[in-house]
């Protein structure tokens, strides 16, 4: 999976997912593996060891399949789609990719194109497609401007049943902005089919929690984007996806300025004005894409974009360290850093 998928935003389960203990501890089983270029941890509660181990093994197989199919640059279904999109001709799109294209198109439209998986060429130009952190310097301004002027969008794609083509040869798909969320949704449904109703699937810090840990909810710690500790904590309510986009995971420094991987499709440059955005939503795909879109929207526009995406629970950290919460998030989250300026902002 592309390196853009590697951002870690919520403190890992083993370190600070703060899974609460109960008076009578439930049976909890956990295992980690690598996929999507990051550590995936699956924690299951309330079932016997044999059932838990079989379910986690099935989740791992699903993640490995998704990793192979959805990588935009290595041999697989999505890489083949990108090769054929450049031709402008009709071709048969793989069933492992088609639903993602539909969902990505819907989320891109709802976000006002701030979430835009069609800018894979721009991601590659910046060097954020590779596992290693880019060393800089930034790409030439002319090269960035050329890709921005081409305006690649998901709406450039024509989908007719299983046939697909692009009206814009500049479209290169990179689902790094929501593949983790989409993949987590798939594996949560798999767990449920296997009889697991209480679990957390955590991909490098972004996660979805279902059910509870015994008689208490799962408790989550959100990482401080400018420190090693926990900025905030929250208890999940039933089925909750928690995703964060931040400028602190995939970046390089050049001439005293930080260049991170969350690119604004309108400018071709890293989005400015915010340090991190945390979104709670019912499904992982929406939460993942929305965290990116709100980060790109910036300090002035994120409330309106959150409204357009139907979000009620958002936490934003500004460049000055201030914390901004929607009323829905304020009711659920506890800020652990008492020195922070905290503001509750109703959505328009």
PERA-V843080 format. One record per pair of residues at least 6 apart in sequence whose ideal C-beta (glycine too) atoms are under 7 Angstrom apart, sorted by the first residue. I is the first residue (numbers start at 0). GAP is how many residues later the second one is. D is the distance in whole Angstrom. If there is no record, write none. Layout:
# PERA-V843080
I/GAP/D + I/GAP/D
This chain:
# PERA-V843080
0/35/4 + 0/36/5 + 0/66/5 + 0/69/6 + 0/70/5 + 0/178/6 + 1/69/7 + 1/70/6 + 1/71/7 + 1/121/7 + 1/127/5 + 1/172/5 + 1/174/4 + 2/34/6 + 2/125/6 + 2/126/6 + 2/127/5 + 2/128/5 + 2/247/6 + 3/119/6 + 3/124/5 + 3/170/7 + 3/172/3 + 3/173/7 + 3/246/7 + 3/257/5 + 4/31/5 + 4/32/6 + 4/33/7 + 4/171/5 + 4/174/6 + 4/175/6 + 5/31/5 + 5/32/5 + 5/198/6 + 5/243/7 + 5/244/6 + 6/238/7 + 6/239/7 + 6/242/4 + 6/243/6 + 7/30/7 + 7/196/5 + 7/197/4 + 7/241/6 + 8/196/5 + 8/197/6 + 8/214/6 + 8/235/3 + 8/236/7 + 8/237/5 + 8/267/7 + 9/195/4 + 9/196/6 + 9/197/6 + 9/210/6 + 9/212/6 + 9/213/6 + 9/232/6 + 9/234/6 + 10/6/6 + 10/194/7 + 10/210/5 + 10/212/5 + 10/219/6 + 11/29/7 + 11/190/7 + 11/193/6 + 12/6/7 + 12/28/5 + 12/30/6 + 12/187/7 + 12/189/5 + 15/205/4 + 15/214/6 + 16/185/7 + 16/203/6 + 16/204/6 + 17/201/4 + 17/202/7 + 17/203/5 + 17/215/6 + 18/194/6 + 18/199/6 + 18/200/6 + 19/193/6 + 19/196/5 + 19/199/5 + 21/191/7 + 21/192/4 + 21/193/5 + 21/194/6 + 23/190/7 + 24/189/7 + 25/19/5 + 25/20/5 + 25/187/6 + 25/188/4 + 26/18/7 + 26/19/6 + 26/20/7 + 26/21/7 + 27/15/6 + 27/17/5 + 27/185/7 + 28/15/5 + 28/20/6 + 28/23/4 + 28/24/7 + 28/27/7 + 29/11/6 + 29/12/7 + 29/13/4 + 30/11/6 + 30/25/5 + 31/7/6 + 31/8/7 + 31/9/5 + 32/7/6 + 32/27/5 + 34/28/4 + 34/29/6 + 34/32/5 + 35/31/6 + 35/143/7 + 35/144/6 + 35/147/7 + 35/167/6 + 36/94/6 + 37/165/6 + 37/166/3 + 38/165/6 + 39/23/6 + 39/162/7 + 39/163/5 + 40/161/5 + 41/14/5 + 41/17/5 + 41/157/7 + 41/159/6 + 42/156/6 + 42/157/5 + 43/8/4 + 43/11/6 + 43/12/6 + 43/152/5 + 43/155/5 + 44/153/4 + 44/154/7 + 44/168/5 + 44/169/7 + 45/152/5 + 46/148/7 + 46/149/6 + 50/144/7 + 54/136/6 + 54/139/4 + 54/141/5 + 57/132/6 + 57/136/6 + 58/128/5 + 58/131/6 + 58/132/7 + 58/142/7 + 61/124/6 + 61/125/5 + 61/128/6 + 62/120/7 + 62/124/7 + 65/117/5 + 67/8/5 + 68/7/5 + 68/8/4 + 68/9/7 + 68/27/4 + 68/28/7 + 69/8/5 + 69/105/6 + 69/109/5 + 70/7/6 + 70/8/6 + 71/6/5 + 71/7/6 + 71/10/6 + 71/48/5 + 71/101/6 + 71/102/4 + 72/6/6 + 72/56/6 + 76/17/4 + 76/19/5 + 76/20/5 + 77/19/5 + 77/95/6 + 80/12/6 + 80/13/7 + 80/16/6 + 80/92/6 + 81/38/7 + 81/90/5 + 81/91/6 + 83/7/4 + 84/81/4 + 84/86/6 + 85/83/5 + 87/77/6 + 87/78/6 + 87/81/6 + 88/76/6 + 89/73/5 + 89/75/5 + 90/72/7 + 90/73/6 + 90/74/7 + 91/70/5 + 91/71/6 + 92/69/6 + 92/71/4 + 97/64/7 + 99/75/6 + 99/82/6 + 100/56/7 + 100/58/7 + 102/79/7 + 102/182/6 + 103/13/5 + 103/50/6 + 103/71/6 + 103/74/7 + 104/49/4 + 104/50/7 + 104/52/7 + 106/8/6 + 106/71/7 + 106/179/7 + 106/182/4 + 107/7/5 + 107/8/5 + 107/9/7 + 107/45/7 + 107/46/4 + 109/198/6 + 109/199/5 + 110/178/7 + 110/182/4 + 110/194/6 + 110/198/6 + 111/193/6 + 111/196/7 + 112/40/6 + 112/152/6 + 113/179/4 + 113/182/4 + 113/183/5 + 113/191/6 + 114/62/6 + 114/174/4 + 114/177/5 + 114/178/4 + 115/37/6 + 115/38/7 + 115/149/4 + 116/37/6 + 116/56/6 + 116/57/6 + 116/58/5 + 116/60/6 + 117/34/4 + 117/35/5 + 117/36/5 + 117/38/7 + 117/53/5 + 117/55/6 + 118/33/6 + 118/144/7 + 118/146/5 + 119/52/3 + 119/53/6 + 119/54/3 + 120/26/6 + 120/49/6 + 120/51/4 + 121/25/5 + 121/141/6 + 121/146/6 + 122/6/5 + 122/51/5 + 122/140/7 + 124/14/5 + 124/18/6 + 124/19/7 + 124/22/6 + 125/8/7 + 125/13/6 + 125/137/7 + 126/7/3 + 127/6/6 + 127/122/6 + 127/133/4 + 132/117/7 + 132/119/6 + 133/118/5 + 134/117/6 + 135/116/4 + 135/118/4 + 135/123/7 + 136/117/5 + 137/116/6 + 137/121/6 + 143/124/4 + 144/123/7 + 146/23/7 + 146/121/6 + 147/119/7 + 147/120/4 + 149/18/7 + 149/20/4 + 151/16/6 + 151/18/4 + 151/19/4 + 155/10/5 + 155/11/5 + 155/12/4 + 155/15/5 + 156/7/6 + 156/9/5 + 156/14/7 + 157/6/7 + 157/7/5 + 157/9/7 + 176/111/7 + 176/112/6 + 176/115/4 + 177/107/5 + 177/110/4 + 177/111/4 + 179/23/5 + 179/26/5 + 179/108/6 + 180/25/7 + 180/60/7 + 180/62/6 + 180/103/3 + 180/104/4 + 180/106/6 + 180/107/3 + 180/108/7 + 181/102/7 + 181/103/4 + 183/17/5 + 183/19/6 + 183/24/5 + 183/100/4 + 184/98/5 + 184/99/5 + 184/100/6 + 186/14/5 + 187/13/6 + 187/20/5 + 187/22/6 + 190/8/5 + 196/13/7 + 196/14/5 + 197/12/7 + 197/13/3 + 197/14/6 + 197/15/7 + 198/11/6 + 198/12/7 + 199/7/6 + 199/9/5 + 199/18/6 + 200/6/6 + 200/7/6 + 204/18/7 + 205/37/5 + 205/38/7 + 205/82/6 + 206/35/6 + 207/33/4 + 207/76/5 + 208/9/4 + 208/27/4 + 208/31/5 + 209/29/5 + 211/6/6 + 216/18/4 + 216/19/5 + 216/20/7 + 217/18/5 + 218/14/6 + 218/16/5 + 219/13/7 + 219/14/5 + 219/16/6 + 219/22/6 + 220/9/4 + 220/12/5 + 221/8/7 + 221/9/5 + 221/10/5 + 221/11/7 + 221/22/7 + 221/56/6 + 222/7/7 + 222/8/6 + 223/6/6 + 223/7/4 + 223/113/7 + 224/21/5 + 224/23/5 + 224/50/5 + 224/51/4 + 224/92/6 + 225/49/7 + 225/95/7 + 229/106/5 + 230/104/7 + 230/105/6 + 230/106/6 + 231/83/7 + 231/101/5 + 231/102/6 + 231/103/5 + 231/104/6 + 232/101/5 + 232/103/6 + 233/98/5 + 233/99/5 + 233/100/7 + 238/43/6 + 239/40/6 + 240/39/7 + 240/40/5 + 240/41/7 + 240/42/6 + 240/43/4 + 240/46/4 + 241/36/7 + 241/38/6 + 241/45/7 + 242/36/5 + 242/41/7 + 242/44/4 + 242/45/5 + 242/48/5 + 243/32/6 + 243/33/7 + 243/34/4 + 243/47/6 + 244/17/6 + 244/31/7 + 244/32/5 + 244/46/4 + 244/47/5 + 244/50/4 + 245/29/6 + 245/30/4 + 246/11/6 + 246/13/4 + 246/15/7 + 246/28/6 + 249/10/6 + 249/11/4 + 250/7/5 + 250/8/6 + 250/9/4 + 250/10/7 + 251/7/6 + 258/11/5 + 259/10/5 + 261/8/6 + 261/9/5 + 261/30/6 + 261/33/5 + 261/34/7 + 262/6/7 + 262/7/6 + 262/8/7 + 263/7/4 + 263/32/5 + 270/24/6 + 270/25/4 + 270/27/6 + 271/26/7 + 272/25/4 + 272/26/5 + 272/46/6 + 273/21/6 + 273/24/6 + 273/25/6 + 273/42/6 + 273/43/7 + 273/44/6 + 273/45/7 + 274/42/4 + 274/43/7 + 274/44/6 + 275/41/5 + 276/14/5 + 276/17/5 + 276/18/5 + 276/37/7 + 276/39/5 + 277/13/7 + 277/37/4 + 278/8/5 + 278/11/5 + 278/12/5 + 278/15/7 + 278/32/6 + 278/35/6 + 279/7/7 + 279/33/4 + 279/49/7 + 280/6/4 + 280/9/7 + 280/30/6 + 289/19/5 + 289/21/6 + 292/12/6 + 292/16/7 + 293/8/4 + 293/11/6 + 293/12/6 + 293/20/7 + 293/22/7 + 296/8/4 + 298/19/6 + 301/14/6 + 302/42/6 + 302/44/5 + 302/45/6 + 303/44/6 + 305/8/5 + 305/20/7 + 305/41/6 + 306/40/5 + 306/41/6 + 311/14/6 + 311/16/4 + 312/13/6 + 312/15/4 + 312/16/4 + 312/19/6 + 313/12/5 + 313/15/6 + 314/8/7 + 314/10/5 + 314/14/5 + 314/18/6 + 315/8/4 + 316/6/6 + 317/6/7 + 320/19/6 + 321/18/7 + 321/19/4 + 321/21/7 + 322/12/6 + 322/17/5 + 322/18/7 + 322/19/5 + 323/19/5 + 323/21/5 + 324/8/7 + 324/17/7 + 324/19/5 + 325/19/7 + 325/21/6 + 326/17/6 + 326/19/6 + 329/14/5 + 334/7/6
